[in-house]
């Protein structure tokens, strides 16, 4: 909820306004959904009441400056502002150091926000004014009485004020309250003054100070207020062009006779950067749906994108101008051209619209039409909810050509190895599955190879479907199958690990073969199918199943990727335990043996690890690392190589079983006793039968 912020602790109503959006008649205050936390609300409450807010935490107050004394993690310290400056500064202890988190110091008050004239404000005498004694006035009301034509009576002193967090919050609240005042028509003069006030706090030098405003909604409120005020703008036949350094407003008349309309902006992000351009294009076809005459307004902000980043939870950055449009409701599609601020080619770029109700960037309302290293062309659907648009850049996305080559070469090697593996399994199946344990073991290997092969194939399909021109339904289907088959690989690896533990730990009691086969298939296919189905059912109705740029599970918004990461990580842990048990069991054979037997035992342990590690999916630990730190190219390359090595290891393991079978059939059966039906004098679940 928008806080009604007093300019002075002794005059709690001076800057308060109705807090309602234009057209609201139910008296409900306007709601915002930006990032906020209890620490912010407590500190802001301290500002409102002119004293440190009390809570369950003990708040210490010291002289102006940094906090001193013991720093306990998550403890809060409040200190007053410099003399003659209302407000306080809040510090939070993190890792044994005090960090500044809030700042409500302000110089703008009811005494100095207006230009000097005969108006005098009495703070302690009942909150009345010498010229306006009929009722207590807010600054907004007084502003409407003093200079209703152009709002200029506060502009000069606002421009002179330092851009400190407390002043920024005061100006944001004032701009919001002005935007909610009922006005029939806003002329160019009012818009000029409004833009000057907004320009002051949009200055690139003030961006860092926005992070210390306790109300994290402030940047959202500012954007909403400017758009609301611009919606009231009225101009006759003459276009308007109100240009400030950090906010530029253009207005024009639309007609069906026009060949098309466009708004072109060219602005600097800061004092040293090059000019960045942006365009809003309205096609002639779209203009045919617009009643004549109609007016259109567009506003460009070079710095607001960076300011909004403090209000959203996503790890993204705005990489172009923020372009707002106030258009007739009949206009359903517009094109926008954004020049990139950062010309980096290894970062993913997305078109997005600002959701004014949920206060977040939404990719669904825009579609990327074209992209190169310099600019992006988007097609977006404006509405009352979506009036502001820009392009987003992910902070840590690897798009290295080397990684792409390694990935596809690895997939090719993997697919070839798996096809050979399944071919060999089919040729020798009847010979290598004569005993129960060997049958179950090869069932696991065959299904691991099959599911990994299908996962690789669907991964390639999904990669071709990804991109700005993708078909949503096809992308959902591809993502579902990639998710399902990769999960199946993991769960068949888990089934293999459980089978190994079963053969090692359970010696005197065995289950029927049919029960074991049913259990393996339930684990290998039933569990992943259940997880994949629940994931798509829970996230797709809200369009949160897919990533914006690729056919894969979403992470930034719904965290759908956890439905893959959590089971994978859990299975990797189980497989680590399995390898440990195998090592311990194998190691016991060598205790008390001669040196030669010790060496053979060590060699056998090494062989077990070399086979089990890739086969049981331990290499996917690097896959988890790519999720936790997706900006590190090394993790992606290692994971791609090891993923291919996994398929190769399955192929060699199958070849090993094949050659081992024919070797033991030519030698003494008692040396192995694994595959042959005549070798029943050894227990079928001994460890060497799994080597």
Secondary structure as the mmCIF struct_conf table of DSSP 4:
data_model
#
loop_
_struct_conf.conf_type_id
_struct_conf.id
_struct_conf.beg_label_comp_id
_struct_conf.beg_label_asym_id
_struct_conf.beg_label_seq_id
_struct_conf.end_label_comp_id
_struct_conf.end_label_asym_id
_struct_conf.end_label_seq_id
BEND BEND1 UNK A 7 UNK A 7
STRN STRN1 UNK A 8 UNK A 8
TURN_TY1_P TURN_TY1_P1 UNK A 9 UNK A 10
STRN STRN2 UNK A 11 UNK A 11
TURN_TY1_P TURN_TY1_P2 UNK A 12 UNK A 13
BEND BEND2 UNK A 14 UNK A 15
TURN_TY1_P TURN_TY1_P3 UNK A 22 UNK A 23
BEND BEND3 UNK A 26 UNK A 26
HELX_LH_PP_P HELX_LH_PP_P1 UNK A 28 UNK A 30
HELX_RH_AL_P HELX_RH_AL_P1 UNK A 38 UNK A 49
TURN_TY1_P TURN_TY1_P4 UNK A 50 UNK A 50
BEND BEND4 UNK A 51 UNK A 51
HELX_LH_PP_P HELX_LH_PP_P2 UNK A 52 UNK A 54
BEND BEND5 UNK A 56 UNK A 57
STRN STRN3 UNK A 60 UNK A 62
BEND BEND6 UNK A 63 UNK A 66
BEND BEND7 UNK A 69 UNK A 69
TURN_TY1_P TURN_TY1_P5 UNK A 73 UNK A 74
STRN STRN4 UNK A 76 UNK A 80
HELX_LH_PP_P HELX_LH_PP_P3 UNK A 81 UNK A 81
BEND BEND8 UNK A 82 UNK A 82
TURN_TY1_P TURN_TY1_P6 UNK A 83 UNK A 84
STRN STRN5 UNK A 86 UNK A 86
STRN STRN6 UNK A 88 UNK A 94
TURN_TY1_P TURN_TY1_P7 UNK A 95 UNK A 96
STRN STRN7 UNK A 97 UNK A 103
STRN STRN8 UNK A 106 UNK A 106
TURN_TY1_P TURN_TY1_P8 UNK A 110 UNK A 112
BEND BEND9 UNK A 113 UNK A 114
HELX_LH_PP_P HELX_LH_PP_P4 UNK A 115 UNK A 115
BEND BEND10 UNK A 116 UNK A 118
STRN STRN9 UNK A 121 UNK A 122
BEND BEND11 UNK A 123 UNK A 127
STRN STRN10 UNK A 128 UNK A 129
BEND BEND12 UNK A 130 UNK A 131
BEND BEND13 UNK A 134 UNK A 135
HELX_RH_AL_P HELX_RH_AL_P2 UNK A 139 UNK A 146
TURN_TY1_P TURN_TY1_P9 UNK A 148 UNK A 150
HELX_RH_3T_P HELX_RH_3T_P1 UNK A 152 UNK A 154
HELX_RH_AL_P HELX_RH_AL_P3 UNK A 155 UNK A 160
BEND BEND14 UNK A 161 UNK A 161
HELX_RH_AL_P HELX_RH_AL_P4 UNK A 165 UNK A 180
BEND BEND15 UNK A 181 UNK A 181
BEND BEND16 UNK A 184 UNK A 184
STRN STRN11 UNK A 186 UNK A 186
HELX_RH_AL_P HELX_RH_AL_P5 UNK A 188 UNK A 202
HELX_RH_3T_P HELX_RH_3T_P2 UNK A 204 UNK A 206
HELX_RH_AL_P HELX_RH_AL_P6 UNK A 207 UNK A 210
TURN_TY1_P TURN_TY1_P10 UNK A 211 UNK A 212
BEND BEND17 UNK A 214 UNK A 214
TURN_TY1_P TURN_TY1_P11 UNK A 216 UNK A 217
HELX_RH_AL_P HELX_RH_AL_P7 UNK A 218 UNK A 231
TURN_TY1_P TURN_TY1_P12 UNK A 232 UNK A 232
STRN STRN12 UNK A 233 UNK A 233
BEND BEND18 UNK A 237 UNK A 238
STRN STRN13 UNK A 240 UNK A 243
BEND BEND19 UNK A 245 UNK A 246
STRN STRN14 UNK A 248 UNK A 254
TURN_TY1_P TURN_TY1_P13 UNK A 256 UNK A 257
BEND BEND20 UNK A 258 UNK A 259
STRN STRN15 UNK A 261 UNK A 268
BEND BEND21 UNK A 269 UNK A 273
HELX_LH_PP_P HELX_LH_PP_P5 UNK A 274 UNK A 274
STRN STRN16 UNK A 275 UNK A 282
HELX_RH_AL_P HELX_RH_AL_P8 UNK A 284 UNK A 287
TURN_TY1_P TURN_TY1_P14 UNK A 288 UNK A 289
BEND BEND22 UNK A 290 UNK A 290
HELX_LH_PP_P HELX_LH_PP_P6 UNK A 291 UNK A 291
BEND BEND23 UNK A 292 UNK A 293
STRN STRN17 UNK A 294 UNK A 301
BEND BEND24 UNK A 302 UNK A 303
HELX_RH_AL_P HELX_RH_AL_P9 UNK A 304 UNK A 308
HELX_RH_3T_P HELX_RH_3T_P3 UNK A 309 UNK A 311
BEND BEND25 UNK A 313 UNK A 314
STRN STRN18 UNK A 316 UNK A 318
BEND BEND26 UNK A 320 UNK A 320
STRN STRN19 UNK A 322 UNK A 326
TURN_TY1_P TURN_TY1_P15 UNK A 329 UNK A 330
STRN STRN20 UNK A 334 UNK A 339
BEND BEND27 UNK A 341 UNK A 342
BEND BEND28 UNK A 345 UNK A 347
STRN STRN21 UNK A 349 UNK A 355
TURN_TY1_P TURN_TY1_P16 UNK A 356 UNK A 359
STRN STRN22 UNK A 360 UNK A 362
BEND BEND29 UNK A 363 UNK A 363
TURN_TY1_P TURN_TY1_P17 UNK A 364 UNK A 365
STRN STRN23 UNK A 366 UNK A 371
BEND BEND30 UNK A 373 UNK A 374
STRN STRN24 UNK A 375 UNK A 380
BEND BEND31 UNK A 384 UNK A 385
STRN STRN25 UNK A 386 UNK A 394
BEND BEND32 UNK A 395 UNK A 396
HELX_RH_AL_P HELX_RH_AL_P10 UNK A 401 UNK A 432
BEND BEND33 UNK A 434 UNK A 435
HELX_RH_AL_P HELX_RH_AL_P11 UNK A 436 UNK A 465
BEND BEND34 UNK A 467 UNK A 467
TURN_TY1_P TURN_TY1_P18 UNK A 468 UNK A 469
HELX_RH_AL_P HELX_RH_AL_P12 UNK A 472 UNK A 505
BEND BEND35 UNK A 508 UNK A 508
HELX_RH_AL_P HELX_RH_AL_P13 UNK A 513 UNK A 521
HELX_RH_PI_P HELX_RH_PI_P1 UNK A 522 UNK A 526
HELX_RH_AL_P HELX_RH_AL_P14 UNK A 527 UNK A 539
HELX_RH_3T_P HELX_RH_3T_P4 UNK A 540 UNK A 542
TURN_TY1_P TURN_TY1_P19 UNK A 543 UNK A 543
BEND BEND36 UNK A 545 UNK A 545
STRN STRN26 UNK A 546 UNK A 546
BEND BEND37 UNK A 548 UNK A 552
STRN STRN27 UNK A 553 UNK A 553
BEND BEND38 UNK A 556 UNK A 558
TURN_TY1_P TURN_TY1_P20 UNK A 560 UNK A 561
HELX_RH_AL_P HELX_RH_AL_P15 UNK A 562 UNK A 590
TURN_TY1_P TURN_TY1_P21 UNK A 591 UNK A 592
HELX_RH_AL_P HELX_RH_AL_P16 UNK A 595 UNK A 615
TURN_TY1_P TURN_TY1_P22 UNK A 616 UNK A 617
HELX_RH_3T_P HELX_RH_3T_P5 UNK A 618 UNK A 620
HELX_RH_AL_P HELX_RH_AL_P17 UNK A 621 UNK A 628
TURN_TY1_P TURN_TY1_P23 UNK A 629 UNK A 631
HELX_RH_AL_P HELX_RH_AL_P18 UNK A 633 UNK A 666
BEND BEND39 UNK A 667 UNK A 667
HELX_RH_3T_P HELX_RH_3T_P6 UNK A 669 UNK A 671
TURN_TY1_P TURN_TY1_P24 UNK A 672 UNK A 672
BEND BEND40 UNK A 674 UNK A 675
TURN_TY1_P TURN_TY1_P25 UNK A 677 UNK A 678
BEND BEND41 UNK A 681 UNK A 682
TURN_TY1_P TURN_TY1_P26 UNK A 684 UNK A 685
HELX_RH_3T_P HELX_RH_3T_P7 UNK A 687 UNK A 690
#
